[in-house]
Amino acid sequence: MKRINKRLSQLAIIFVAVGMLTMVGPFTANSLADSHYTTKDLNEQLVMATLWVQTSAEFRALCYQSFNLAKMNLDAFLASYSGSKKVAISVDVDETLIDNSVYEAFLIGNDFGYSSKTWGPWQSSGLATPYPGSIEFLNYAKLRGVEVFYITNIKMKYYEPASKKLKAMGFPFIDKEHLLFRTDTSDKQARRDIVEKDYVISLFLGDNLNDFLSVFRKKPIDTRSAEVDKIRE
């Protein structure tokens, strides 16, 4: 684990500072179909995306914008809510509150794909960082009397390091009642249903449409796009 953590630290510096994108020749539909892509080939396509997350002021601005909008929507909800249930927020963790781009850089630098062998040590590494505005927003919600439920597909076997990490960062409601980790399924609807028995969910926060509705799960692109159009309002 120490070896992996050291390598993660090294790659965090390397990928924040330097970006290299290997350029390849022109593709045709046939050449794409006939090509066999290795993990290295696919990881090369992630270099610029990872650098953009780590270095661009624009990404930072978008984070603040998202959480400012969430605050506005929460205030509007509370101003009009007259129900008897307590108010809650449903929020995903990874890539919604937490920046794991250093882990992504580690995978790129070693030509690895995602693996539980590296994800476990990453959870304990202490190298993940909160997205700008995330801690402030959720603590603002707490001040307004709103509870936060973290509905995440982090597996239960990582509960201790993941919960310790979130608590150290300063996120509120880090306890077994509010941390709803993955047990037997990645479908989050059952966990959302648990929350909605006693609470009204004022906001859903996530980086994946499955964080909002299960209708998007395991559906083809055209179906997912059509479902988005249905609820565009």
Backbone hydrogen bonds in HBPLUS format (Angstrom, degrees):
<---DONOR---> <-ACCEPTOR-->    atom                        ^
c    i                          cat <-CA-CA->   ^        H-A-AA   ^      H-
h    n   atom  resd res      DA  || num        DHA   H-A  angle D-A-AA Bond
n    s   type  num  typ     dist DA aas  dist angle  dist       angle   num
A0005-ASN N   A0001-MET O   2.86 MM   4  6.11 164.0  1.89 155.1 159.8     1
A0006-LYS N   A0002-LYS O   2.89 MM   4  6.06 154.8  1.95 147.5 153.8     2
A0007-ARG N   A0003-ARG O   3.04 MM   4  6.27 155.9  2.10 143.3 149.9     3
A0008-LEU N   A0004-ILE O   2.84 MM   4  6.10 152.6  1.92 150.2 158.4     4
A0009-SER N   A0005-ASN O   3.00 MM   4  6.25 154.5  2.06 145.0 151.1     5
A0010-GLN N   A0006-LYS O   3.03 MM   4  6.33 158.1  2.08 147.8 153.5     6
A0011-LEU N   A0007-ARG O   2.95 MM   4  6.16 164.0  1.98 151.7 155.8     7
A0012-ALA N   A0008-LEU O   2.92 MM   4  6.08 143.1  2.06 144.6 154.6     8
A0013-ILE N   A0009-SER O   3.42 MM   4  6.73 154.4  2.49 145.1 149.1     9
A0014-ILE N   A0010-GLN O   3.08 MM   4  6.38 162.6  2.11 147.7 153.0    10
A0015-PHE N   A0011-LEU O   2.89 MM   4  5.88 174.3  1.89 152.7 154.0    11
A0016-VAL N   A0012-ALA O   3.17 MM   4  6.12 139.2  2.35 134.5 144.2    12
A0017-ALA N   A0013-ILE O   3.16 MM   4  6.18 153.5  2.23 145.1 151.7    13
A0018-VAL N   A0014-ILE O   2.96 MM   4  5.96 160.3  1.99 153.7 158.9    14
A0032-LEU N   A0028-THR O   3.00 MM   4  6.21 158.1  2.04 155.1 160.6    15
A0033-ALA N   A0029-ALA O   3.07 MM   4  6.27 155.3  2.14 142.8 149.5    16
A0034-ASP N   A0030-ASN O   2.90 MM   4  6.10 146.8  2.01 147.8 157.1    17
A0035-SER N   A0031-SER O   2.97 MM   4  5.91 128.8  2.24 139.3 150.6    18
A0042-LEU N   A0038-THR O   3.12 MM   4  6.46 163.4  2.15 153.5 156.8    19
A0043-ASN N   A0039-THR O   2.84 MM   4  6.00 158.2  1.89 151.0 157.5    20
A0044-GLU N   A0040-LYS O   3.05 MM   4  6.23 147.5  2.16 149.0 156.2    21
A0045-GLN N   A0042-LEU O   3.11 MM   3  5.49 139.5  2.28 105.5 115.9    22
A0046-LEU N   A0043-ASN O   2.87 MM   3  5.17 152.1  1.95 108.8 118.1    23
A0047-VAL N   A0044-GLU O   3.41 MM   3  5.52 162.0  2.45 102.4 107.5    24
A0050-THR N   A0046-LEU O   2.89 MM   4  5.98 160.8  1.93 153.9 159.0    25
A0051-LEU N   A0047-VAL O   2.94 MM   4  6.20 160.9  1.97 153.5 159.2    26
A0052-TRP N   A0048-MET O   2.89 MM   4  6.04 151.9  1.97 144.1 151.7    27
A0053-VAL N   A0049-ALA O   3.14 MM   4  6.43 158.6  2.19 147.9 152.2    28
A0054-GLN N   A0050-THR O   3.08 MM   4  6.31 155.0  2.14 145.6 152.8    29
A0055-THR N   A0051-LEU O   2.83 MM   4  5.82 144.8  1.95 152.9 160.6    30
A0056-SER N   A0052-TRP O   3.08 MM   4  5.24 158.3  2.13 135.1 139.0    31
A0061-ALA N   A0057-ALA O   2.86 MM   4  6.11 153.5  1.93 147.2 154.8    32
A0062-LEU N   A0058-GLU O   2.92 MM   4  6.19 152.7  1.99 147.9 155.1    33
A0063-CYS N   A0059-PHE O   3.04 MM   4  6.37 148.0  2.15 147.7 156.0    34
A0064-TYR N   A0060-ARG O   3.14 MM   4  6.52 165.5  2.16 152.7 154.8    35
A0065-GLN N   A0061-ALA O   2.85 MM   4  6.06 159.7  1.89 150.1 156.7    36
A0066-SER N   A0062-LEU O   2.91 MM   4  6.06 157.1  1.96 145.0 150.3    37
A0067-PHE N   A0063-CYS O   3.11 MM   4  6.43 165.4  2.13 157.5 159.9    38
A0068-ASN N   A0064-TYR O   2.83 MM   4  5.95 148.8  1.92 150.0 159.5    39
A0069-LEU N   A0065-GLN O   2.93 MM   4  6.09 155.4  1.99 147.0 153.3    40
A0070-ALA N   A0066-SER O   2.94 MM   4  6.21 149.7  2.03 140.8 149.9    41
A0071-LYS N   A0067-PHE O   2.99 MM   4  6.16 152.2  2.07 138.5 145.1    42
A0072-MET N   A0068-ASN O   3.03 MM   4  6.34 157.4  2.08 146.2 151.9    43
A0073-ASN N   A0069-LEU O   2.92 MM   4  6.18 160.8  1.96 152.4 157.3    44
A0074-LEU N   A0070-ALA O   2.84 MM   4  6.03 153.1  1.91 148.0 155.9    45
A0075-ASP N   A0071-LYS O   2.93 MM   4  6.13 165.0  1.95 152.3 156.0    46
A0076-ALA N   A0072-MET O   3.01 MM   4  6.22 156.2  2.06 145.0 151.7    47
A0077-PHE N   A0073-ASN O   2.91 MM   4  6.12 154.5  1.98 144.4 151.4    48
A0078-LEU N   A0074-LEU O   2.93 MM   4  6.17 169.8  1.94 158.8 160.5    49
A0079-ALA N   A0075-ASP O   2.97 MM   4  6.08 148.3  2.08 143.7 152.4    50
A0080-SER N   A0077-PHE O   3.14 MM   3  5.46 138.4  2.32 103.8 114.7    51
A0081-TYR N   A0077-PHE O   2.92 MM   4  5.90 126.1  2.21 148.6 164.2    52
A0200-VAL N   A0086-LYS O   2.82 MM 114  6.23 155.4  1.88 161.7 170.1    53
A0147-GLU N   A0087-VAL O   3.09 MM  60  6.49 162.3  2.12 152.1 148.4    54
A0088-ALA N   A0200-VAL O   2.96 MM 112  6.03 155.9  2.02 152.6 150.7    55
A0202-SER N   A0088-ALA O   2.83 MM 114  5.97 161.8  1.87 166.3 165.2    56
A0089-ILE N   A0147-GLU O   2.82 MM  58  6.31 136.5  2.01 154.6 167.9    57
A0149-PHE N   A0089-ILE O   2.86 MM  60  6.07 171.9  1.87 173.9 175.9    58
A0090-SER N   A0203-LEU O   2.99 MM 113  6.28 171.2  1.99 165.5 164.9    59
A0205-LEU N   A0090-SER O   2.81 MM 115  6.25 154.7  1.87 156.4 164.8    60
A0091-VAL N   A0149-PHE O   2.96 MM  58  6.24 164.4  1.98 165.3 166.6    61
A0151-ILE N   A0091-VAL O   2.94 MM  60  5.87 131.6  2.18 132.7 145.6    62
A0092-ASP N   A0205-LEU O   2.96 MM 113  6.18 153.2  2.04 147.2 155.3    63
A0096-THR N   A0093-VAL O   3.13 MM   3  5.27 161.5  2.17 121.9 122.0    64
A0097-LEU N   A0093-VAL O   2.75 MM   4  5.06 172.7  1.76 146.6 148.7    65
A0098-ILE N   A0093-VAL O   3.07 MM   5  6.00 156.3  2.13 152.1 151.0    66
A0095-GLU N   A0098-ILE O   2.88 MM   3  5.24 152.4  1.96 147.2 150.7    67
A0131-TYR N   A0097-LEU O   2.76 MM  34  5.46 159.7  1.80 146.3 147.7    68
A0099-ASP N   A0129-THR O   2.72 MM  30  5.30 178.2  1.72 174.5 175.1    69
A0103-TYR N   A0100-ASN O   3.05 MM   3  5.43 124.6  2.37 106.6 119.6    70
A0104-GLU N   A0100-ASN O   3.18 MM   4  6.59 152.6  2.26 145.4 153.6    71
A0105-ALA N   A0101-SER O   2.87 MM   4  6.13 152.3  1.95 144.4 151.4    72
A0106-PHE N   A0102-VAL O   2.94 MM   4  6.22 148.1  2.05 142.0 150.8    73
A0107-LEU N   A0103-TYR O   3.02 MM   4  6.37 153.2  2.09 149.0 155.3    74
A0108-ILE N   A0104-GLU O   2.98 MM   4  6.27 161.7  2.01 151.0 155.9    75
A0109-GLY N   A0105-ALA O   2.88 MM   4  6.04 167.2  1.90 152.2 155.6    76
A0110-ASN N   A0106-PHE O   3.20 MM   4  6.30 133.5  2.43 138.7 149.2    77
A0110-ASN N   A0107-LEU O   3.29 MM   3  5.34 136.9  2.49  96.6 107.9    78
A0112-PHE N   A0107-LEU O   2.90 MM   5  4.69 161.3  1.94 141.6 143.6    79
A0111-ASP N   A0108-ILE O   3.25 MM   3  5.17 162.5  2.29 103.0 108.3    80
A0118-THR N   A0115-SER O   3.08 MM   3  5.56 144.4  2.21 109.4 117.9    81
A0119-TRP N   A0115-SER O   2.85 MM   4  6.03 156.0  1.90 152.5 160.6    82
A0120-GLY N   A0116-SER O   3.23 MM   4  5.80 164.1  2.25 131.9 134.6    83
A0122-TRP N   A0118-THR O   3.07 MM   4  6.21 150.3  2.16 141.9 151.0    84
A0123-GLN N   A0119-TRP O   2.98 MM   4  6.25 149.0  2.08 148.8 155.6    85
A0123-GLN N   A0120-GLY O   3.09 MM   3  5.26 121.4  2.45 100.7 114.5    86
A0124-SER N   A0121-PRO O   3.08 MM   3  5.19 131.1  2.33  97.5 110.6    87
A0125-SER N   A0122-TRP O   3.09 MM   3  4.90 156.8  2.14 100.7 108.1    88
A0134-SER N   A0131-TYR O   3.09 MM   3  5.62 166.9  2.11 136.6 139.8    89
A0137-PHE N   A0133-GLY O   3.06 MM   4  6.07 155.9  2.11 141.8 148.2    90
A0138-LEU N   A0134-SER O   3.16 MM   4  6.39 172.9  2.17 154.8 155.8    91
A0139-ASN N   A0135-ILE O   3.02 MM   4  6.15 154.1  2.09 151.0 158.3    92
A0140-TYR N   A0136-GLU O   2.93 MM   4  6.07 139.1  2.10 138.8 150.3    93
A0140-TYR N   A0137-PHE O   3.05 MM   3  4.97 121.6  2.41  92.7 108.2    94
A0141-ALA N   A0137-PHE O   2.91 MM   4  6.28 153.2  1.98 150.5 157.8    95
A0142-LYS N   A0138-LEU O   3.09 MM   4  6.33 150.7  2.18 136.3 143.6    96
A0143-LEU N   A0139-ASN O   3.06 MM   4  6.31 153.9  2.13 140.3 146.5    97
A0144-ARG N   A0140-TYR O   3.06 MM   4  6.40 137.4  2.25 143.2 155.1    98
A0144-ARG N   A0141-ALA O   3.06 MM   3  5.05 127.7  2.34  94.7 108.9    99
A0146-VAL N   A0141-ALA O   2.91 MM   5  5.16 160.6  1.95 151.0 145.8   100
A0145-GLY N   A0142-LYS O   2.93 MM   3  5.10 158.8  1.98 110.5 114.6   101
A0150-TYR N   A0178-HIS O   2.79 MM  28  6.05 155.9  1.85 165.3 173.5   102
A0180-LEU N   A0150-TYR O   2.89 MM  30  5.80 147.3  2.00 139.7 150.3   103
A0152-THR N   A0180-LEU O   3.23 MM  28  6.35 145.3  2.36 135.0 145.1   104
A0182-ARG N   A0154-ILE O   2.98 MM  28  5.75 154.8  2.04 140.9 145.7   105
A0158-TYR N   A0155-LYS O   2.92 MM   3  5.71 161.7  1.95 122.8 128.7   106
A0156-MET N   A0182-ARG O   3.27 MM  26  6.02 135.3  2.49 166.7 159.9   107
A0159-TYR N   A0156-MET O   2.95 MM   3  4.97 159.9  1.99 114.7 115.0   108
A0162-ALA N   A0158-TYR O   3.01 MM   4  5.94 160.7  2.05 157.9 164.2   109
A0163-SER N   A0159-TYR O   2.82 MM   4  5.76 165.2  1.84 153.6 158.2   110
A0164-LYS N   A0160-GLU O   3.01 MM   4  6.02 157.4  2.06 147.9 154.7   111
A0165-LYS N   A0161-PRO O   2.99 MM   4  6.07 151.8  2.07 140.0 147.3   112
A0166-LEU N   A0162-ALA O   3.05 MM   4  6.31 164.2  2.07 151.4 154.5   113
A0167-LYS N   A0163-SER O   2.98 MM   4  6.10 160.5  2.02 147.5 153.0   114
A0168-ALA N   A0164-LYS O   2.96 MM   4  6.09 157.5  2.01 145.1 151.4   115
A0169-MET N   A0165-LYS O   3.07 MM   4  6.29 143.9  2.20 144.6 154.1   116
A0171-PHE N   A0166-LEU O   3.24 MM   5  5.79 162.0  2.27 162.2 157.0   117
A0170-GLY N   A0167-LYS O   3.12 MM   3  5.26 136.8  2.31  99.0 110.8   118
A0178-HIS N   A0175-ASP O   3.16 MM   3  5.59 127.1  2.45 106.3 118.5   119
A0179-LEU N   A0175-ASP O   2.95 MM   4  5.99 136.1  2.14 155.9 169.2   120
A0191-ARG N   A0188-LYS O   3.09 MM   3  5.40 122.4  2.43 104.4 118.5   121
A0192-ARG N   A0188-LYS O   2.95 MM   4  6.27 151.3  2.03 153.2 162.6   122
A0193-ASP N   A0189-GLN O   2.82 MM   4  6.07 153.4  1.89 152.2 159.8   123
A0194-ILE N   A0190-ALA O   3.15 MM   4  6.41 144.3  2.28 135.8 144.3   124
A0195-VAL N   A0191-ARG O   3.29 MM   4  6.61 158.4  2.34 144.4 148.2   125
A0196-GLU N   A0192-ARG O   2.97 MM   4  6.25 159.3  2.02 150.7 156.8   126
A0197-LYS N   A0194-ILE O   3.38 MM   3  5.56 158.6  2.43 102.1 108.3   127
A0198-ASP N   A0195-VAL O   3.27 MM   3  6.14 144.9  2.40 121.4 126.3   128
A0199-TYR N   A0195-VAL O   3.01 MM   4  5.87 135.1  2.22 145.2 157.3   129
A0211-ASP N   A0208-ASN O   2.77 MM   3  5.54 164.7  1.80 125.7 131.1   130
A0212-PHE N   A0209-LEU O   2.99 MM   3  5.43 163.3  2.02 113.6 118.8   131
A0213-LEU N   A0209-LEU O   3.17 MM   4  6.48 167.0  2.19 163.9 164.3   132
A0217-ARG N   A0214-SER O   3.08 MM   3  5.43 160.4  2.12 113.9 119.8   133
A0224-ARG N   A0220-PRO O   3.03 MM   4  6.32 163.3  2.06 160.1 165.3   134
A0225-SER N   A0221-ILE O   2.93 MM   4  6.16 161.2  1.97 155.7 160.9   135
A0226-ALA N   A0222-ASP O   3.01 MM   4  6.15 153.8  2.08 140.3 147.3   136
A0227-GLU N   A0223-THR O   2.95 MM   4  6.22 153.4  2.02 149.1 156.1   137
A0228-VAL N   A0224-ARG O   3.03 MM   4  6.32 151.4  2.11 146.6 154.1   138
A0229-ASP N   A0225-SER O   3.07 MM   4  6.39 156.1  2.13 147.1 153.1   139
A0230-LYS N   A0226-ALA O   3.08 MM   4  6.40 144.6  2.21 142.7 152.0   140
A0231-ILE N   A0228-VAL O   3.15 MM   3  5.47 130.8  2.41 102.7 114.6   141
A0232-ARG N   A0229-ASP O   3.45 MM   3  5.08 167.7  2.47 103.5 102.5   142
